[in-house]
Amino acid sequence: MSVSSLKGLMSSYSPLADRSSSSEEKDMGLPRRSDVEAGNDNSRDAKSYRFIDGRTVSDAIIGLSDGMTVPFALTAGLSALGDTKVVVFGGLAELIAGAISMGLGGYLGAKSEEESYKATLKETTTQTMTDAASVSDIISDIFEPYELPSELVAQLKNHLSASPMLPSFLMNFHHTMPEPSGSRAVICALTIALGYFIGGFVPLLPYFFVGPQDAFIALRWSIATMVVALFIFGYGKTCFVTGWSGRRNVRKGLIGGIQMVLVGGIAAGSAMGLVKGFQMLADGSGEKHD
């Protein structure tokens, strides 16, 4: 019996927390909710998420989220100097350095996840060979919330105890640690770095179409562009998690979009105020020396 078949077996049983609703459905002669959801949702999810890795989506959100706030705040702050070239060169330097830094951070994080998985798998494998009693208790604890028949649990324990797939079963159901793919670290690094660069390049675009001393004009266009981009990103990020249809999901998406606009606005305003303050201090100290 493979791990995937065990997942299918366990999905056909409701945990104890859902037992009351399942019993009511059974008493009314209705099909069990788990059976209906397994028939409808599984096929839909298989089509929708077969080619989408949730961790890759999370990495993209991290990269875009940071890229849309930090470089935007920097370009807004540098705009206080009034020199378009300073804004463009400073923004590009920050984008490149930030993308490399974020990518390396994602790579090291994914490598740490891989090393943690290997260490846990080694300990679990050793435990299955040296402490069969505790492993048997762990298996019982895994199946307990599903209210499986005791005879079936005993058969599963006997089968798993003699199966070479026992460490994999424990990693999936006890430690809840899926095996990371070999290319996970590289994909994570590229996804975060690319997301950061794309998100941060948006506020820089207006500065390429104005004159050398028109940084404040470009700043107005950059703010307008980023308000729209931050709102769309916040709305899409929220609805990707909660769902796209329904009044409640739409309201949550609107709140998420407004939150992203507020976060980006606060970051940009703070950076611009700090640069203005430093400029005033520099001008004041220069007048004293004169």
Backbone as CSV, one residue per row, in Angstrom:
resi,resn,N_x,N_y,N_z,CA_x,CA_y,CA_z,C_x,C_y,C_z
1,MET,0.850,-1.192,0.000,0.000,0.000,0.000,0.882,1.236,0.000
2,SER,0.722,2.105,-0.969,1.568,3.281,-1.104,1.027,4.418,-0.253
3,VAL,1.831,5.471,-0.131,1.412,6.636,0.632,0.223,7.315,-0.021
4,SER,0.206,7.369,-1.360,-0.907,8.011,-2.055,-2.215,7.258,-1.836
5,SER,-2.155,5.926,-1.789,-3.376,5.161,-1.550,-3.876,5.360,-0.129
6,LEU,-2.940,5.525,0.824,-3.343,5.806,2.197,-4.006,7.172,2.299
7,LYS,-3.494,8.128,1.539,-4.123,9.441,1.520,-5.557,9.338,1.023
8,GLY,-5.767,8.531,-0.027,-7.107,8.355,-0.539,-8.018,7.670,0.458
9,LEU,-7.467,6.685,1.193,-8.255,5.988,2.200,-8.656,6.928,3.323
10,MET,-7.694,7.731,3.791,-7.969,8.623,4.911,-8.909,9.753,4.510
11,SER,-8.883,10.171,3.240,-9.763,11.248,2.809,-11.219,10.819,2.773
12,SER,-11.486,9.508,2.735,-12.863,9.029,2.704,-13.499,8.975,4.079
13,TYR,-12.709,9.242,5.135,-13.209,9.283,6.496,-13.149,10.704,7.010
14,SER,-14.213,11.105,7.728,-14.237,12.449,8.290,-13.580,12.428,9.654
15,PRO,-12.758,13.445,9.991,-12.231,13.548,11.341,-13.349,13.737,12.343
16,LEU,-13.034,13.574,13.638,-14.047,13.635,14.679,-14.748,14.984,14.715
17,ALA,-14.020,16.067,14.360,-14.616,17.399,14.415,-15.765,17.544,13.427
18,ASP,-15.777,16.761,12.354,-16.818,16.868,11.334,-17.849,15.750,11.433
19,ARG,-17.787,14.996,12.521,-18.633,13.812,12.600,-20.100,14.172,12.702
20,SER,-20.437,15.249,13.431,-21.837,15.590,13.627,-22.517,15.927,12.314
21,SER,-21.867,16.740,11.492,-22.465,17.103,10.209,-22.566,15.901,9.288
22,SER,-21.541,15.019,9.321,-21.583,13.836,8.474,-22.707,12.909,8.901
23,SER,-22.937,12.788,10.225,-24.011,11.916,10.714,-25.366,12.446,10.305
24,GLU,-25.544,13.782,10.356,-26.813,14.353,9.946,-27.077,14.109,8.472
25,GLU,-26.061,14.238,7.659,-26.234,14.003,6.221,-26.588,12.546,5.960
26,LYS,-25.951,11.647,6.737,-26.230,10.217,6.542,-27.646,9.885,6.965
27,ASP,-28.095,10.491,8.099,-29.447,10.203,8.588,-30.503,10.716,7.632
28,MET,-30.232,11.787,6.931,-31.208,12.353,6.000,-31.193,11.654,4.654
29,GLY,-30.303,10.667,4.495,-30.248,9.941,3.243,-29.459,10.642,2.168
30,LEU,-28.690,11.665,2.577,-27.897,12.406,1.612,-26.520,11.803,1.501
31,PRO,-25.861,11.971,0.379,-24.487,11.501,0.264,-23.593,12.293,1.208
32,ARG,-22.568,11.600,1.703,-21.661,12.256,2.629,-20.965,13.427,1.962
33,ARG,-20.763,14.516,2.765,-20.124,15.708,2.232,-18.728,15.400,1.720
34,SER,-18.015,14.524,2.430,-16.652,14.198,2.002,-16.650,13.504,0.655
35,ASP,-17.713,12.663,0.411,-17.769,11.967,-0.868,-18.058,12.935,-2.001
36,VAL,-18.979,13.883,-1.751,-19.320,14.850,-2.789,-18.132,15.741,-3.088
37,GLU,-17.467,16.227,-2.007,-16.323,17.114,-2.206,-15.174,16.375,-2.873
38,ALA,-15.019,15.089,-2.506,-13.933,14.330,-3.128,-14.191,14.142,-4.613
39,GLY,-15.474,13.989,-4.984,-15.771,13.793,-6.391,-15.668,15.058,-7.209
40,ASN,-16.084,16.199,-6.588,-16.102,17.448,-7.335,-14.797,18.210,-7.225
41,ASP,-14.328,18.394,-5.971,-13.162,19.249,-5.758,-11.885,18.613,-6.254
42,ASN,-11.771,17.286,-6.107,-10.518,16.643,-6.499,-10.243,16.805,-7.987
43,SER,-11.288,16.617,-8.807,-11.081,16.757,-10.246,-10.798,18.194,-10.615
44,ARG,-11.498,19.136,-9.932,-11.264,20.542,-10.237,-9.878,20.974,-9.786
45,ASP,-9.479,20.558,-8.580,-8.162,20.938,-8.076,-7.057,20.321,-8.909
46,ALA,-7.288,19.102,-9.378,-6.252,18.455,-10.188,-6.016,19.221,-11.475
47,LYS,-7.106,19.781,-12.044,-6.948,20.550,-13.274,-6.345,21.921,-12.998
48,SER,-6.744,22.531,-11.834,-6.326,23.905,-11.575,-4.906,23.999,-11.071
49,TYR,-4.479,23.014,-10.254,-3.213,23.157,-9.560,-2.186,22.112,-9.962
50,ARG,-2.439,21.408,-11.028,-1.505,20.367,-11.437,-0.168,20.968,-11.822
51,PHE,-0.190,22.151,-12.441,1.036,22.754,-12.914,1.452,23.941,-12.049
52,ILE,0.817,24.148,-10.882,1.143,25.263,-10.001,1.618,24.710,-8.665
53,ASP,2.843,25.036,-8.305,3.383,24.672,-7.009,3.081,25.809,-6.046
54,GLY,2.423,25.489,-4.934,2.041,26.515,-3.985,3.233,27.276,-3.438
55,ARG,4.358,26.582,-3.256,5.543,27.256,-2.741,6.123,28.225,-3.763
56,THR,6.013,27.887,-5.044,6.472,28.809,-6.086,5.607,30.066,-6.116
57,VAL,4.296,29.901,-5.954,3.406,31.053,-5.892,3.753,31.919,-4.681
58,SER,4.028,31.277,-3.542,4.420,32.025,-2.342,5.708,32.803,-2.570
59,ASP,6.678,32.176,-3.240,7.942,32.873,-3.535,7.705,34.081,-4.440
60,ALA,6.844,33.916,-5.438,6.547,35.035,-6.343,5.883,36.181,-5.598
61,ILE,4.977,35.861,-4.675,4.307,36.897,-3.892,5.304,37.635,-3.004
62,ILE,6.240,36.890,-2.400,7.254,37.526,-1.561,8.100,38.488,-2.384
63,GLY,8.559,38.029,-3.554,9.385,38.881,-4.394,8.645,40.118,-4.878
64,LEU,7.427,39.941,-5.376,6.656,41.078,-5.875,6.296,42.047,-4.757
65,SER,5.942,41.515,-3.590,5.553,42.366,-2.471,6.698,43.278,-2.040
66,ASP,7.882,42.696,-1.868,9.037,43.512,-1.496,9.453,44.441,-2.632
67,GLY,9.398,43.943,-3.869,9.810,44.754,-5.000,8.917,45.951,-5.233
68,MET,7.636,45.851,-4.860,6.724,46.957,-5.088,6.737,47.989,-3.977
69,THR,7.409,47.718,-2.882,7.434,48.663,-1.766,8.815,49.281,-1.557
70,VAL,9.860,48.454,-1.455,11.192,48.982,-1.144,11.748,49.870,-2.257
71,PRO,11.830,49.406,-3.525,12.340,50.306,-4.572,11.453,51.532,-4.792
72,PHE,10.145,51.371,-4.631,9.247,52.510,-4.760,9.556,53.568,-3.706
73,ALA,9.787,53.119,-2.471,10.151,54.053,-1.407,11.483,54.730,-1.706
74,LEU,12.434,53.972,-2.248,13.747,54.541,-2.561,13.642,55.586,-3.669
75,THR,12.942,55.269,-4.760,12.816,56.228,-5.855,12.063,57.474,-5.421
76,ALA,11.048,57.301,-4.573,10.327,58.468,-4.063,11.238,59.331,-3.206
77,GLY,12.070,58.690,-2.398,12.995,59.445,-1.569,14.043,60.171,-2.389
78,LEU,14.600,59.485,-3.387,15.609,60.116,-4.229,15.028,61.233,-5.085
79,SER,13.736,61.169,-5.360,13.105,62.224,-6.154,13.155,63.562,-5.445
80,ALA,13.299,63.542,-4.130,13.398,64.796,-3.383,14.640,65.585,-3.775
81,LEU,15.641,64.916,-4.355,16.851,65.603,-4.796,16.643,66.331,-6.118
82,GLY,15.592,65.962,-6.869,15.259,66.661,-8.100,16.063,66.267,-9.321
83,ASP,16.909,65.242,-9.218,17.756,64.830,-10.337,17.274,63.465,-10.842
84,THR,16.818,63.427,-12.098,16.277,62.180,-12.649,17.352,61.100,-12.759
85,LYS,18.557,61.473,-13.155,19.627,60.481,-13.303,19.944,59.798,-11.984
86,VAL,19.949,60.575,-10.906,20.213,59.996,-9.584,19.145,58.960,-9.248
87,VAL,17.894,59.303,-9.559,16.795,58.376,-9.267,16.931,57.100,-10.090
88,VAL,17.214,57.236,-11.383,17.293,56.070,-12.265,18.476,55.183,-11.882
89,PHE,19.662,55.794,-11.749,20.845,54.993,-11.431,20.749,54.388,-10.029
90,GLY,20.279,55.173,-9.081,20.107,54.641,-7.729,19.061,53.541,-7.674
91,GLY,17.959,53.747,-8.411,16.916,52.726,-8.434,17.366,51.436,-9.079
92,LEU,18.081,51.544,-10.204,18.575,50.341,-10.880,19.603,49.607,-10.014
93,ALA,20.478,50.371,-9.353,21.466,49.728,-8.475,20.770,48.980,-7.339
94,GLU,19.746,49.614,-6.759,19.021,48.947,-5.679,18.265,47.723,-6.181
95,LEU,17.695,47.826,-7.388,16.964,46.694,-7.955,17.876,45.487,-8.156
96,ILE,19.039,45.724,-8.744,19.968,44.623,-9.012,20.478,44.019,-7.709
97,ALA,20.923,44.895,-6.793,21.434,44.391,-5.517,20.334,43.699,-4.720
98,GLY,19.129,44.281,-4.704,18.028,43.679,-3.961,17.588,42.347,-4.538
99,ALA,17.553,42.263,-5.875,17.151,41.003,-6.502,18.163,39.900,-6.200
100,ILE,19.450,40.238,-6.250,20.480,39.241,-5.929,20.366,38.812,-4.473
101,SER,20.192,39.794,-3.583,20.090,39.483,-2.160,18.862,38.629,-1.858
102,MET,17.728,39.007,-2.425,16.498,38.241,-2.196,16.617,36.836,-2.779
103,GLY,17.216,36.733,-3.968,17.397,35.419,-4.574,18.298,34.520,-3.753
104,LEU,19.406,35.076,-3.259,20.309,34.288,-2.417,19.622,33.873,-1.121
105,GLY,18.828,34.779,-0.558,18.091,34.426,0.648,17.117,33.280,0.410
106,GLY,16.406,33.334,-0.726,15.497,32.244,-1.058,16.223,30.938,-1.300
107,TYR,17.389,31.024,-1.959,18.183,29.814,-2.224,18.652,29.172,-0.921
108,LEU,19.193,29.993,-0.023,19.681,29.456,1.251,18.530,28.911,2.098
109,GLY,17.377,29.597,2.044,16.224,29.095,2.787,15.748,27.754,2.272
110,ALA,15.697,27.599,0.942,15.283,26.322,0.362,16.298,25.221,0.661
111,LYS,17.589,25.564,0.640,18.614,24.580,0.985,18.487,24.150,2.445
112,SER,18.186,25.086,3.326,17.985,24.739,4.729,16.778,23.825,4.902
113,GLU,15.725,24.092,4.134,14.545,23.226,4.162,14.891,21.811,3.703
114,GLU,15.705,21.728,2.660,16.120,20.415,2.157,16.972,19.675,3.177
115,GLU,17.897,20.384,3.822,18.743,19.749,4.831,17.927,19.320,6.046
116,SER,16.937,20.145,6.419,16.065,19.773,7.535,15.267,18.520,7.218
117,TYR,14.791,18.422,5.976,14.046,17.223,5.575,14.935,15.982,5.658
118,LYS,16.149,16.090,5.157,17.052,14.938,5.173,17.400,14.514,6.594
119,ALA,17.618,15.496,7.478,17.949,15.166,8.863,16.763,14.494,9.557
120,THR,15.562,15.028,9.320,14.371,14.434,9.932,14.108,13.042,9.382
121,LEU,14.331,12.859,8.068,14.144,11.540,7.472,15.130,10.531,8.052
122,LYS,16.360,10.951,8.275,17.360,10.054,8.858,16.964,9.648,10.269
123,GLU,16.506,10.624,11.078,16.067,10.292,12.440,14.849,9.386,12.424
124,THR,13.923,9.640,11.507,12.720,8.813,11.428,13.067,7.396,11.003
125,THR,13.969,7.258,10.040,14.381,5.925,9.596,15.042,5.153,10.740
126,THR,15.885,5.837,11.510,16.527,5.195,12.664,15.488,4.784,13.695
127,GLN,14.495,5.633,13.917,13.449,5.317,14.884,12.647,4.091,14.464
128,THR,12.350,3.958,13.171,11.590,2.800,12.711,12.360,1.493,12.893
129,MET,13.678,1.581,12.910,14.482,0.368,13.062,14.815,0.043,14.508
130,THR,14.749,1.022,15.401,15.190,0.806,16.784,14.065,0.895,17.812
131,ASP,12.970,1.528,17.477,11.900,1.733,18.465,10.552,1.457,17.813
132,ALA,10.255,0.178,17.617,9.017,-0.198,16.932,7.778,0.154,17.750
133,ALA,7.889,0.120,19.084,6.724,0.399,19.925,6.257,1.846,19.770
134,SER,7.186,2.782,19.810,6.795,4.190,19.670,6.272,4.472,18.266
135,VAL,6.838,3.821,17.263,6.350,3.996,15.899,4.920,3.490,15.775
136,SER,4.628,2.354,16.422,3.269,1.824,16.401,2.284,2.788,17.052
137,ASP,2.707,3.427,18.148,1.844,4.413,18.802,1.623,5.624,17.897
138,ILE,2.657,6.028,17.182,2.537,7.172,16.278,1.538,6.868,15.167
139,ILE,1.608,5.650,14.627,0.667,5.263,13.569,-0.763,5.297,14.092
140,SER,-0.953,4.794,15.312,-2.292,4.828,15.914,-2.777,6.258,16.089
141,ASP,-1.897,7.142,16.517,-2.277,8.542,16.696,-2.642,9.202,15.368
142,ILE,-1.955,8.803,14.303,-2.255,9.385,12.988,-3.666,9.026,12.540
143,PHE,-4.062,7.756,12.743,-5.368,7.297,12.278,-6.499,7.586,13.258
144,GLU,-6.168,7.966,14.482,-7.201,8.153,15.510,-8.261,9.189,15.137
145,PRO,-7.912,10.363,14.607,-8.967,11.344,14.306,-9.947,10.898,13.224
146,TYR,-9.610,9.851,12.458,-10.463,9.434,11.346,-11.442,8.328,11.739
147,GLU,-11.364,7.864,12.992,-12.287,6.849,13.503,-12.364,5.619,12.604
148,LEU,-11.207,5.145,12.184,-11.161,3.919,11.394,-11.487,2.730,12.277
149,PRO,-12.047,1.679,11.711,-12.294,0.464,12.498,-10.995,-0.075,13.084
150,SER,-11.077,-0.584,14.292,-9.864,-1.055,14.985,-9.180,-2.176,14.213
151,GLU,-9.989,-3.048,13.556,-9.379,-4.120,12.777,-8.571,-3.560,11.617
152,LEU,-9.109,-2.524,10.964,-8.398,-1.914,9.848,-7.126,-1.216,10.321
153,VAL,-7.196,-0.545,11.463,-6.017,0.112,12.010,-4.931,-0.908,12.320
154,ALA,-5.347,-2.049,12.889,-4.373,-3.098,13.207,-3.723,-3.637,11.941
155,GLN,-4.528,-3.827,10.880,-3.962,-4.303,9.622,-2.995,-3.286,9.022
156,LEU,-3.373,-2.014,9.096,-2.495,-0.968,8.571,-1.190,-0.890,9.360
157,LYS,-1.283,-1.038,10.669,-0.071,-1.003,11.496,0.845,-2.166,11.152
158,ASN,0.267,-3.341,10.991,1.086,-4.501,10.641,1.724,-4.338,9.268
159,HIS,0.939,-3.826,8.319,1.470,-3.659,6.972,2.563,-2.590,6.936
160,LEU,2.292,-1.448,7.572,3.264,-0.362,7.551,4.539,-0.711,8.304
161,SER,4.414,-1.453,9.373,5.597,-1.829,10.156,6.567,-2.657,9.344
162,ALA,6.040,-3.423,8.400,6.901,-4.258,7.565,7.194,-3.633,6.208
163,SER,6.689,-2.442,5.982,6.845,-1.817,4.669,8.078,-0.917,4.637
164,PRO,8.825,-0.932,3.535,9.960,0.010,3.406,9.503,1.451,3.235
165,MET,8.204,1.648,2.990,7.671,2.999,2.827,7.265,3.634,4.154
166,LEU,7.527,2.961,5.276,7.137,3.494,6.571,7.767,4.856,6.865
167,PRO,9.069,5.068,6.638,9.625,6.419,6.869,8.945,7.496,6.032
168,SER,8.620,7.175,4.776,7.935,8.140,3.926,6.544,8.448,4.454
169,PHE,5.848,7.416,4.953,4.525,7.604,5.538,4.593,8.532,6.747
170,LEU,5.565,8.308,7.617,5.703,9.142,8.811,6.098,10.575,8.454
171,MET,6.916,10.737,7.430,7.309,12.085,7.014,6.095,12.858,6.484
172,ASN,5.192,12.164,5.795,4.024,12.821,5.219,2.944,13.099,6.248
173,PHE,2.653,12.138,7.104,1.487,12.233,7.977,1.829,12.603,9.418
174,HIS,3.035,12.312,9.865,3.409,12.647,11.242,4.182,13.972,11.298
175,HIS,5.235,14.077,10.506,6.020,15.308,10.483,5.449,16.347,9.521
176,THR,4.547,15.905,8.630,3.946,16.776,7.606,5.018,17.574,6.867
177,MET,6.021,16.856,6.385,7.120,17.464,5.637,7.211,16.806,4.270
178,PRO,6.659,17.443,3.232,6.777,16.870,1.885,8.215,16.915,1.401
179,GLU,8.576,15.936,0.605,9.944,15.881,0.105,10.182,17.006,-0.899
180,PRO,11.179,17.864,-0.667,11.455,18.945,-1.623,12.117,18.403,-2.874
181,SER,11.801,19.007,-3.999,12.400,18.571,-5.253,13.855,19.020,-5.318
182,GLY,14.618,18.378,-6.162,16.034,18.703,-6.284,16.285,20.096,-6.823
183,SER,15.357,20.618,-7.637,15.524,21.950,-8.222,14.810,23.027,-7.422
184,ARG,14.318,22.691,-6.233,13.544,23.640,-5.436,14.349,24.896,-5.117
185,ALA,15.608,24.762,-4.721,16.414,25.915,-4.309,16.623,26.883,-5.479
186,VAL,16.941,26.346,-6.649,17.185,27.204,-7.818,15.901,27.906,-8.251
187,ILE,14.796,27.164,-8.298,13.522,27.758,-8.696,13.101,28.837,-7.704
188,CYS,13.303,28.575,-6.418,12.953,29.547,-5.388,13.757,30.826,-5.568
189,ALA,15.062,30.688,-5.789,15.927,31.862,-5.955,15.520,32.670,-7.175
190,LEU,15.306,32.004,-8.305,14.947,32.709,-9.533,13.575,33.372,-9.423
191,THR,12.632,32.697,-8.788,11.281,33.245,-8.669,11.275,34.500,-7.807
192,ILE,11.936,34.453,-6.655,11.958,35.618,-5.767,12.717,36.771,-6.406
193,ALA,13.882,36.475,-7.000,14.689,37.532,-7.605,13.951,38.186,-8.773
194,LEU,13.329,37.370,-9.636,12.608,37.921,-10.784,11.390,38.718,-10.341
195,GLY,10.677,38.203,-9.336,9.524,38.935,-8.817,9.924,40.275,-8.225
196,TYR,11.043,40.293,-7.517,11.521,41.539,-6.919,11.890,42.546,-8.011
197,PHE,12.598,42.073,-9.043,13.039,42.990,-10.095,11.846,43.540,-10.876
198,ILE,10.894,42.679,-11.220,9.726,43.131,-11.979,8.903,44.114,-11.153
199,GLY,8.659,43.759,-9.882,7.876,44.649,-9.031,8.554,45.986,-8.809
200,GLY,9.888,45.990,-8.677,10.598,47.231,-8.432,10.829,48.065,-9.666
201,PHE,10.760,47.459,-10.849,10.997,48.212,-12.081,9.805,49.083,-12.465
202,VAL,8.616,48.723,-11.971,7.408,49.478,-12.321,7.508,50.944,-11.906
203,PRO,7.894,51.286,-10.651,7.952,52.706,-10.295,9.067,53.473,-10.995
204,LEU,10.024,52.773,-11.593,11.108,53.449,-12.302,10.731,53.873,-13.723
205,LEU,9.717,53.250,-14.293,9.375,53.488,-15.700,9.147,54.966,-16.029
206,PRO,8.378,55.723,-15.236,8.144,57.128,-15.624,9.410,57.964,-15.708
207,TYR,10.446,57.599,-14.991,11.664,58.415,-14.978,12.446,58.304,-16.288
208,PHE,12.141,57.300,-17.095,12.821,57.165,-18.390,12.225,58.078,-19.462
209,PHE,11.112,58.727,-19.169,10.408,59.516,-20.184,10.324,60.998,-19.827
210,VAL,11.145,61.445,-18.885,11.136,62.860,-18.516,12.549,63.421,-18.637
211,GLY,12.668,64.733,-18.494,13.962,65.387,-18.586,14.819,65.192,-17.353
212,PRO,16.080,65.618,-17.414,17.013,65.399,-16.297,16.586,66.077,-15.006
213,GLN,15.858,67.188,-15.084,15.462,67.918,-13.891,13.957,67.811,-13.602
214,ASP,13.306,66.854,-14.211,11.852,66.692,-14.038,11.510,65.498,-13.159
215,ALA,12.315,65.303,-12.120,12.092,64.141,-11.253,10.750,64.220,-10.534
216,PHE,10.303,65.442,-10.183,9.031,65.575,-9.467,7.846,65.247,-10.373
217,ILE,7.979,65.573,-11.669,6.919,65.194,-12.608,6.840,63.676,-12.734
218,ALA,8.001,63.040,-12.864,8.026,61.574,-12.940,7.521,60.950,-11.651
219,LEU,7.798,61.617,-10.521,7.329,61.083,-9.237,5.809,61.028,-9.202
220,ARG,5.147,62.050,-9.734,3.675,62.033,-9.743,3.151,60.856,-10.571
221,TRP,3.756,60.648,-11.755,3.341,59.515,-12.577,3.696,58.188,-11.899
222,SER,4.833,58.153,-11.223,5.238,56.934,-10.525,4.272,56.606,-9.397
223,ILE,3.842,57.621,-8.666,2.882,57.399,-7.581,1.563,56.873,-8.140
224,ALA,1.078,57.504,-9.216,-0.178,57.048,-9.821,-0.063,55.612,-10.323
225,THR,1.071,55.309,-10.960,1.275,53.950,-11.464,1.324,52.942,-10.322
226,MET,2.019,53.302,-9.246,2.177,52.357,-8.149,0.901,52.186,-7.344
227,VAL,0.078,53.225,-7.255,-1.207,53.069,-6.571,-2.044,52.007,-7.280
228,VAL,-2.079,52.105,-8.611,-2.828,51.109,-9.381,-2.187,49.725,-9.267
229,ALA,-0.840,49.660,-9.407,-0.146,48.376,-9.371,-0.258,47.726,-7.994
230,LEU,-0.092,48.515,-6.923,-0.196,47.967,-5.568,-1.607,47.471,-5.285
231,PHE,-2.603,48.215,-5.743,-3.982,47.781,-5.510,-4.272,46.483,-6.254
232,ILE,-3.863,46.414,-7.522,-4.097,45.193,-8.300,-3.368,44.012,-7.668
233,PHE,-2.122,44.250,-7.241,-1.364,43.166,-6.631,-2.003,42.716,-5.318
234,GLY,-2.384,43.673,-4.471,-3.018,43.309,-3.202,-4.335,42.585,-3.402
235,TYR,-5.122,43.043,-4.364,-6.397,42.387,-4.666,-6.164,40.967,-5.179
236,GLY,-5.244,40.831,-6.155,-4.976,39.498,-6.718,-4.384,38.550,-5.708
237,LYS,-3.466,39.053,-4.870,-2.841,38.194,-3.857,-3.867,37.663,-2.870
238,THR,-4.785,38.534,-2.447,-5.800,38.121,-1.481,-6.795,37.148,-2.105
239,CYS,-7.270,37.468,-3.305,-8.267,36.610,-3.949,-7.675,35.281,-4.394
240,PHE,-6.367,35.227,-4.649,-5.749,33.954,-4.988,-5.858,32.974,-3.832
241,VAL,-5.845,33.502,-2.604,-5.936,32.654,-1.415,-7.388,32.377,-1.058
242,THR,-8.233,33.416,-1.034,-9.610,33.261,-0.563,-10.575,32.827,-1.652
243,GLY,-10.273,33.129,-2.918,-11.183,32.818,-4.013,-11.558,34.086,-4.760
244,TRP,-11.987,33.929,-6.017,-12.254,35.072,-6.881,-13.733,35.435,-6.946
245,SER,-14.618,34.503,-6.669,-16.051,34.756,-6.816,-16.690,34.900,-5.441
246,GLY,-17.819,35.581,-5.412,-18.538,35.779,-4.163,-18.299,37.169,-3.590
247,ARG,-19.349,37.714,-2.983,-19.252,39.069,-2.447,-18.220,39.168,-1.326
248,ARG,-18.142,38.156,-0.495,-17.192,38.191,0.620,-15.760,38.176,0.113
249,ASN,-15.475,37.358,-0.875,-14.113,37.309,-1.420,-13.737,38.610,-2.117
250,VAL,-14.696,39.202,-2.816,-14.427,40.483,-3.468,-14.124,41.551,-2.424
251,ARG,-14.882,41.549,-1.336,-14.636,42.528,-0.267,-13.261,42.318,0.366
252,LYS,-12.885,41.067,0.578,-11.558,40.786,1.120,-10.474,41.235,0.138
253,GLY,-10.707,41.030,-1.156,-9.741,41.475,-2.151,-9.577,42.984,-2.151
254,LEU,-10.701,43.712,-2.017,-10.627,45.171,-1.959,-9.853,45.636,-0.730
255,ILE,-10.097,44.988,0.402,-9.362,45.336,1.629,-7.875,45.058,1.455
256,GLY,-7.545,43.891,0.845,-6.140,43.569,0.599,-5.473,44.573,-0.321
257,GLY,-6.189,45.033,-1.353,-5.636,46.037,-2.257,-5.392,47.364,-1.554
258,ILE,-6.350,47.802,-0.733,-6.182,49.057,0.004,-5.032,48.962,0.994
259,GLN,-4.893,47.812,1.639,-3.778,47.624,2.578,-2.433,47.739,1.874
260,MET,-2.313,47.140,0.696,-1.058,47.236,-0.043,-0.754,48.677,-0.440
261,VAL,-1.789,49.428,-0.848,-1.585,50.832,-1.200,-1.125,51.628,0.022
262,LEU,-1.735,51.374,1.183,-1.343,52.084,2.405,0.088,51.759,2.802
263,VAL,0.466,50.468,2.724,1.828,50.078,3.091,2.845,50.745,2.170
264,GLY,2.587,50.683,0.861,3.493,51.321,-0.087,3.547,52.829,0.091
265,GLY,2.402,53.456,0.373,2.377,54.898,0.580,3.136,55.321,1.825
266,ILE,2.968,54.562,2.908,3.688,54.884,4.140,5.190,54.737,3.941
267,ALA,5.602,53.656,3.259,7.034,53.442,3.014,7.612,54.548,2.140
268,ALA,6.902,54.911,1.071,7.397,55.954,0.176,7.424,57.315,0.864
269,GLY,6.361,57.640,1.613,6.325,58.915,2.320,7.419,59.023,3.369
270,SER,7.661,57.935,4.088,8.723,57.945,5.102,10.087,58.156,4.454
271,ALA,10.354,57.438,3.351,11.649,57.581,2.682,11.829,58.994,2.138
272,MET,10.772,59.540,1.549,10.878,60.888,0.991,11.101,61.909,2.097
273,GLY,10.404,61.754,3.221,10.586,62.663,4.339,11.986,62.593,4.920
274,LEU,12.543,61.381,5.026,13.905,61.234,5.551,14.925,61.902,4.633
275,VAL,14.774,61.685,3.315,15.713,62.314,2.382,15.612,63.832,2.457
276,LYS,14.388,64.354,2.542,14.201,65.795,2.677,14.869,66.305,3.960
277,GLY,14.700,65.544,5.046,15.308,65.943,6.304,16.823,65.948,6.241
278,PHE,17.399,64.895,5.641,18.857,64.855,5.501,19.368,65.990,4.612
279,GLN,18.577,66.299,3.557,18.981,67.392,2.668,18.966,68.729,3.402
280,MET,17.971,68.930,4.242,17.904,70.169,5.013,19.053,70.257,6.006
281,LEU,19.396,69.138,6.637,20.523,69.129,7.558,21.825,69.438,6.831
282,ALA,21.985,68.836,5.640,23.206,69.097,4.858,23.293,70.560,4.439
283,ASP,22.158,71.135,4.017,22.169,72.540,3.611,22.439,73.451,4.801
284,GLY,21.882,73.091,5.964,22.127,73.895,7.158,23.573,73.857,7.605
285,SER,24.185,72.663,7.577,25.591,72.554,7.971,26.499,73.257,6.974
286,GLY,26.116,73.251,5.669,26.916,73.943,4.666,26.882,75.459,4.850
287,GLU,25.715,75.999,5.248,25.610,77.443,5.477,26.424,77.863,6.689
288,LYS,26.466,77.000,7.711,27.268,77.337,8.899,28.750,77.422,8.567
289,HIS,29.225,76.478,7.729,30.637,76.477,7.356,30.977,77.721,6.526
290,ASP,30.014,78.152,5.689,30.252,79.345,4.882,30.298,80.589,5.782
